[in-house]
Amino acid sequence: MYAVIESGGKQYRVAPGDVIDVELLGDPGDSKSFKFDRVLMVSGDNGPQIGKALEGAAVTASLVGEVKGPKIRVFKKKKRTTYRRTTGHRQHMHRVRIDEIQLPSSS
């Protein structure tokens, strides 16, 4: 069983037990768990269920830690003025482990 979720403007294909890096999600509180409600697709025993955002479907994940993403190099240059600047950036991310995929209730 797997699902496609949306978080931070990006889509992720997840299955129970997967560990993924997503953009910062906010403070998880004492429970250290997150719930992704924007589920775009769920593939279960009765085949795939597809929709813009499936009503009633949810993916539960637990926080593993905070990590930094890959280094992005930013280079600025203006021609004929000897102006060159190089900077870098590493995005802060949350590493989460997918615990459970809840199927939408069949009506």
MDTraj code that builds the backbone (N, CA, C; nanometers):
import mdtraj as md
import numpy as np

residues = "MET TYR ALA VAL ILE GLU SER GLY GLY LYS GLN TYR ARG VAL ALA PRO GLY ASP VAL ILE ASP VAL GLU LEU LEU GLY ASP PRO GLY ASP SER LYS SER PHE LYS PHE ASP ARG VAL LEU MET VAL SER GLY ASP ASN GLY PRO GLN ILE GLY LYS ALA LEU GLU GLY ALA ALA VAL THR ALA SER LEU VAL GLY GLU VAL LYS GLY PRO LYS ILE ARG VAL PHE LYS LYS LYS LYS ARG THR THR TYR ARG ARG THR THR GLY HIS ARG GLN HIS MET HIS ARG VAL ARG ILE ASP GLU ILE GLN LEU PRO SER SER SER".split()
xyz = np.array([
    [0.0846, -0.1168, 0.0000],
    [0.0000, 0.0000, 0.0000],
    [0.0893, 0.1232, 0.0000],
    [0.0513, 0.2224, -0.0805],
    [0.1255, 0.3474, -0.0825],
    [0.0303, 0.4622, -0.1072],
    [0.0794, 0.5838, -0.0844],
    [-0.0013, 0.7038, -0.1039],
    [0.0872, 0.8131, -0.1620],
    [0.0230, 0.9090, -0.2252],
    [0.0912, 1.0285, -0.2739],
    [0.0370, 1.1445, -0.1929],
    [0.1275, 1.2135, -0.1204],
    [0.0862, 1.3258, -0.0362],
    [0.1495, 1.4534, -0.0883],
    [0.0925, 1.5658, -0.0448],
    [0.1471, 1.6962, -0.0808],
    [0.1857, 1.7688, 0.0476],
    [0.3085, 1.8205, 0.0488],
    [0.3563, 1.8954, 0.1641],
    [0.4576, 1.9980, 0.1162],
    [0.4358, 2.1227, 0.1512],
    [0.5293, 2.2273, 0.1122],
    [0.5332, 2.2512, -0.0376],
    [0.4230, 2.2263, -0.1077],
    [0.4188, 2.2477, -0.2512],
    [0.4841, 2.1378, -0.3317],
    [0.5233, 2.0291, -0.2664],
    [0.5872, 1.9168, -0.3349],
    [0.5063, 1.7900, -0.3099],
    [0.5171, 1.6949, -0.4009],
    [0.4455, 1.5689, -0.3871],
    [0.5438, 1.4572, -0.3536],
    [0.5016, 1.3682, -0.2649],
    [0.5860, 1.2580, -0.2208],
    [0.5074, 1.1275, -0.2299],
    [0.5709, 1.0230, -0.2816],
    [0.5123, 0.8888, -0.2831],
    [0.5644, 0.8183, -0.1588],
    [0.4738, 0.7800, -0.0692],
    [0.5151, 0.7245, 0.0592],
    [0.4459, 0.5910, 0.0845],
    [0.5116, 0.5078, 0.1614],
    [0.4578, 0.3805, 0.2089],
    [0.4924, 0.3706, 0.3570],
    [0.4198, 0.2895, 0.4337],
    [0.4524, 0.2754, 0.5763],
    [0.5968, 0.2286, 0.5950],
    [0.6684, 0.2969, 0.6827],
    [0.8087, 0.2652, 0.7095],
    [0.9061, 0.3534, 0.6342],
    [0.8606, 0.4296, 0.5356],
    [0.9497, 0.5178, 0.4604],
    [0.9952, 0.6347, 0.5474],
    [1.1161, 0.6827, 0.5210],
    [1.1692, 0.8013, 0.5880],
    [1.1941, 0.9055, 0.4790],
    [1.1296, 1.0225, 0.4919],
    [1.1427, 1.1270, 0.3909],
    [1.1795, 1.2588, 0.4577],
    [1.2365, 1.3492, 0.3782],
    [1.2689, 1.4839, 0.4239],
    [1.1695, 1.5800, 0.3620],
    [1.0997, 1.6568, 0.4466],
    [1.0027, 1.7554, 0.3998],
    [1.0400, 1.8904, 0.4589],
    [0.9858, 1.9970, 0.4013],
    [1.0110, 2.1303, 0.4556],
    [0.9553, 2.1391, 0.5971],
    [1.0020, 2.2383, 0.6719],
    [0.9625, 2.2507, 0.8121],
    [0.8111, 2.2521, 0.8255],
    [0.7599, 2.1748, 0.9210],
    [0.6164, 2.1563, 0.9359],
    [0.5579, 2.2311, 1.0549],
    [0.6379, 2.2950, 1.1337],
    [0.5884, 2.3607, 1.2535],
    [0.6213, 2.2766, 1.3760],
    [0.5734, 2.3208, 1.4912],
    [0.6024, 2.2519, 1.6165],
    [0.5119, 2.1307, 1.6323],
    [0.5689, 2.0099, 1.6461],
    [0.4838, 1.8913, 1.6604],
    [0.4222, 1.8767, 1.7990],
    [0.4718, 1.9515, 1.8969],
    [0.4199, 1.9388, 2.0328],
    [0.4811, 1.8192, 2.1034],
    [0.4095, 1.7677, 2.2019],
    [0.4609, 1.6567, 2.2818],
    [0.4500, 1.5231, 2.2092],
    [0.3552, 1.5112, 2.1173],
    [0.3317, 1.3807, 2.0536],
    [0.4375, 1.3467, 1.9501],
    [0.5096, 1.4454, 1.8987],
    [0.6136, 1.4240, 1.7975],
    [0.5585, 1.3525, 1.6739],
    [0.4326, 1.3802, 1.6399],
    [0.3748, 1.3178, 1.5205],
    [0.3043, 1.4239, 1.4367],
    [0.2973, 1.3977, 1.3082],
    [0.2329, 1.4875, 1.2138],
    [0.1262, 1.4108, 1.1383],
    [0.0255, 1.4829, 1.0905],
    [-0.0801, 1.4219, 1.0116],
    [-0.0897, 1.4990, 0.8807],
    [-0.0707, 1.4286, 0.7688],
    [-0.0809, 1.4895, 0.6369],
    [-0.2220, 1.4647, 0.5842],
    [-0.2994, 1.5719, 0.5667],
    [-0.4372, 1.5594, 0.5199],
    [-0.4487, 1.5733, 0.3686],
    [-0.3487, 1.6341, 0.3039],
    [-0.3530, 1.6526, 0.1582],
    [-0.3037, 1.5241, 0.0912],
    [-0.3922, 1.4260, 0.0805],
    [-0.3605, 1.2984, 0.0174],
    [-0.4179, 1.3026, -0.1241],
    [-0.3328, 1.2873, -0.2246],
    [-0.3761, 1.2979, -0.3635],
    [-0.4132, 1.1628, -0.4231],
    [-0.3523, 1.0548, -0.3728],
    [-0.3801, 0.9217, -0.4261],
    [-0.3492, 0.8177, -0.3206],
    [-0.4305, 0.7138, -0.3155],
    [-0.4069, 0.6013, -0.2261],
    [-0.4229, 0.4745, -0.3080],
    [-0.3248, 0.3872, -0.3014],
    [-0.3334, 0.2588, -0.3694],
    [-0.3390, 0.1514, -0.2624],
    [-0.4532, 0.0846, -0.2552],
    [-0.4724, -0.0183, -0.1535],
    [-0.5106, -0.1511, -0.2167],
    [-0.5842, -0.2313, -0.1403],
    [-0.6250, -0.3630, -0.1874],
    [-0.7276, -0.3551, -0.3001],
    [-0.8168, -0.2525, -0.2965],
    [-0.9183, -0.2419, -0.4014],
    [-0.8733, -0.1521, -0.5153],
    [-0.7454, -0.1380, -0.5387],
    [-0.6962, -0.0576, -0.6506],
    [-0.6733, 0.0873, -0.6092],
    [-0.6252, 0.1678, -0.7029],
    [-0.5950, 0.3070, -0.6694],
    [-0.7199, 0.3933, -0.6602],
    [-0.7161, 0.4869, -0.5659],
    [-0.8200, 0.5885, -0.5522],
    [-0.7532, 0.7222, -0.5754],
    [-0.8003, 0.7955, -0.6754],
    [-0.7358, 0.9194, -0.7168],
    [-0.8344, 1.0339, -0.7012],
    [-0.7849, 1.1472, -0.6570],
    [-0.8670, 1.2665, -0.6449],
    [-0.7788, 1.3845, -0.6137],
    [-0.8343, 1.5064, -0.6268],
    [-0.7538, 1.6240, -0.5968],
    [-0.7056, 1.6184, -0.4537],
    [-0.7943, 1.5963, -0.3618],
    [-0.7580, 1.5718, -0.2222],
    [-0.8642, 1.4760, -0.1697],
    [-0.8264, 1.3536, -0.1465],
    [-0.9218, 1.2524, -0.1031],
    [-0.9758, 1.2886, 0.0347],
    [-1.1082, 1.2915, 0.0447],
    [-1.1721, 1.3237, 0.1723],
    [-1.1638, 1.2033, 0.2647],
    [-1.1187, 1.2243, 0.3849],
    [-1.1120, 1.1181, 0.4838],
    [-0.9821, 1.0396, 0.4843],
    [-0.8983, 1.0584, 0.3834],
    [-0.7697, 0.9888, 0.3813],
    [-0.6669, 1.0734, 0.4548],
    [-0.5769, 1.0083, 0.5255],
    [-0.4732, 1.0789, 0.6002],
    [-0.3505, 0.9897, 0.6123],
    [-0.2364, 1.0539, 0.6251],
    [-0.1101, 0.9832, 0.6455],
    [-0.0502, 1.0349, 0.7753],
    [-0.0179, 0.9446, 0.8661],
    [0.0394, 0.9807, 0.9949],
    [0.1890, 0.9517, 0.9922],
    [0.2677, 1.0487, 1.0403],
    [0.4132, 1.0348, 1.0408],
    [0.4676, 1.0809, 1.1749],
    [0.5811, 1.0240, 1.2147],
    [0.6458, 1.0651, 1.3385],
    [0.7784, 1.1335, 1.3061],
    [0.8145, 1.2283, 1.3876],
    [0.9349, 1.3079, 1.3665],
    [1.0590, 1.2268, 1.4041],
    [1.1552, 1.2215, 1.3103],
    [1.2822, 1.1541, 1.3365],
    [1.3861, 1.2567, 1.3806],
    [1.3900, 1.3716, 1.3135],
    [1.4852, 1.4756, 1.3494],
    [1.4807, 1.5911, 1.2518],
    [1.5665, 1.6894, 1.2777],
    [1.5790, 1.8038, 1.1882],
    [1.7111, 1.7913, 1.1146],
    [1.7079, 1.8122, 0.9833],
    [1.8265, 1.8012, 0.8998],
    [1.8341, 1.9227, 0.8090],
    [1.9469, 1.9359, 0.7391],
    [1.9627, 2.0411, 0.6393],
    [1.9649, 1.9773, 0.5011],
    [1.9071, 2.0463, 0.4054],
    [1.9029, 1.9970, 0.2689],
    [2.0365, 2.0171, 0.1987],
    [2.0418, 1.9860, 0.0693],
    [2.1667, 2.0022, -0.0055],
    [2.2035, 2.1489, -0.0227],
    [2.3313, 2.1737, -0.0403],
    [2.3809, 2.3107, -0.0545],
    [2.3444, 2.3659, -0.1924],
    [2.2880, 2.4848, -0.1938],
    [2.2542, 2.5544, -0.3175],
    [2.3539, 2.6684, -0.3341],
    [2.4194, 2.6760, -0.4490],
    [2.5165, 2.7821, -0.4761],
    [2.4455, 2.8956, -0.5497],
    [2.4594, 3.0170, -0.4983],
    [2.4001, 3.1355, -0.5602],
    [2.5142, 3.2226, -0.6087],
    [2.5165, 3.2518, -0.7383],
    [2.6238, 3.3316, -0.7979],
    [2.5627, 3.4501, -0.8684],
    [2.6070, 3.5701, -0.8289],
    [2.5603, 3.6941, -0.8913],
    [2.6758, 3.7581, -0.9638],
    [2.6481, 3.8148, -1.0819],
    [2.7538, 3.8777, -1.1609],
    [2.6944, 3.9888, -1.2447],
    [2.7692, 4.0988, -1.2552],
    [2.7333, 4.2064, -1.3470],
    [2.8481, 4.2238, -1.4447],
    [2.8172, 4.2262, -1.5700],
    [2.9228, 4.2308, -1.6710],
    [2.9933, 4.3668, -1.6702],
    [3.1210, 4.3612, -1.6989],
    [3.2106, 4.4772, -1.7137],
    [3.2222, 4.5640, -1.5890],
    [3.1905, 4.5130, -1.4706],
    [3.2047, 4.5942, -1.3491],
    [3.2846, 4.5230, -1.2406],
    [3.3381, 4.4069, -1.2681],
    [3.4118, 4.3264, -1.1710],
    [3.3278, 4.3020, -1.0456],
    [3.1981, 4.2794, -1.0645],
    [3.1078, 4.2498, -0.9529],
    [3.0740, 4.1017, -0.9568],
    [3.1212, 4.0279, -0.8566],
    [3.0910, 3.8860, -0.8450],
    [3.0670, 3.8530, -0.6978],
    [2.9598, 3.7810, -0.6712],
    [2.9274, 3.7392, -0.5349],
    [2.8833, 3.5941, -0.5384],
    [2.9383, 3.5141, -0.4509],
    [2.8972, 3.3746, -0.4380],
    [2.8522, 3.3520, -0.2944],
    [2.7303, 3.3023, -0.2805],
    [2.6783, 3.2667, -0.1490],
    [2.6185, 3.1271, -0.1579],
    [2.5877, 3.0704, -0.0447],
    [2.5274, 2.9381, -0.0411],
    [2.4076, 2.9377, 0.0511],
    [2.3264, 2.8336, 0.0378],
    [2.2066, 2.8211, 0.1202],
    [2.1772, 2.6735, 0.1426],
    [2.1411, 2.6387, 0.2662],
    [2.0951, 2.5035, 0.2978],
    [1.9616, 2.5152, 0.3697],
    [1.8587, 2.4566, 0.3107],
    [1.7237, 2.4646, 0.3655],
    [1.7108, 2.3729, 0.4870],
    [1.6470, 2.4213, 0.5929],
    [1.6180, 2.3381, 0.7098],
    [1.4975, 2.2506, 0.6781],
    [1.5070, 2.1221, 0.7151],
    [1.4011, 2.0274, 0.6830],
    [1.3719, 1.9381, 0.8027],
    [1.2540, 1.8784, 0.8022],
    [1.2180, 1.7774, 0.9013],
    [1.2291, 1.6403, 0.8365],
    [1.2893, 1.5476, 0.9070],
    [1.2946, 1.4082, 0.8617],
    [1.1856, 1.3336, 0.9373],
    [1.0921, 1.2736, 0.8619],
    [0.9787, 1.2053, 0.9238],
    [0.9726, 1.0608, 0.8753],
    [0.9180, 0.9748, 0.9608],
    [0.8967, 0.8337, 0.9269],
    [0.7459, 0.8123, 0.9133],
    [0.7053, 0.7531, 0.8018],
    [0.5641, 0.7295, 0.7758],
    [0.5190, 0.6100, 0.8601],
    [0.4175, 0.6330, 0.9441],
    [0.3692, 0.5283, 1.0334],
    [0.2481, 0.4552, 0.9759],
    [0.1508, 0.5319, 0.9268],
    [0.0237, 0.4698, 0.8904],
    [-0.0432, 0.5471, 0.7780],
    [-0.1097, 0.4746, 0.6899],
    [-0.1913, 0.5351, 0.5847],
    [-0.3359, 0.4969, 0.6130],
    [-0.4192, 0.5981, 0.6347],
    [-0.5609, 0.5732, 0.6638],
    [-0.6387, 0.5928, 0.5344],
    [-0.7110, 0.4899, 0.4942],
    [-0.7914, 0.4962, 0.3728],
    [-0.9153, 0.5807, 0.3949],
    [-0.9663, 0.6434, 0.2888],
    [-1.0900, 0.7188, 0.3044],
    [-1.2059, 0.6239, 0.3349],
    [-1.2999, 0.6732, 0.4126],
    [-1.4139, 0.5887, 0.4489],
    [-1.5003, 0.5656, 0.3263],
    [-1.5358, 0.4414, 0.3015],
    [-1.6179, 0.4095, 0.1853],
    [-1.7631, 0.4412, 0.2140],
    [-1.8233, 0.5226, 0.1253],
    [-1.9623, 0.5615, 0.1496],
    [-2.0536, 0.5070, 0.0432],
])
top = md.Topology()
chain = top.add_chain()
for i, resn in enumerate(residues, 1):
    res = top.add_residue(resn, chain, resSeq=i)
    for name in ("N", "CA", "C"):
        top.add_atom(name, md.element.get_by_symbol(name[0]), res)
traj = md.Trajectory(xyz[None], top)
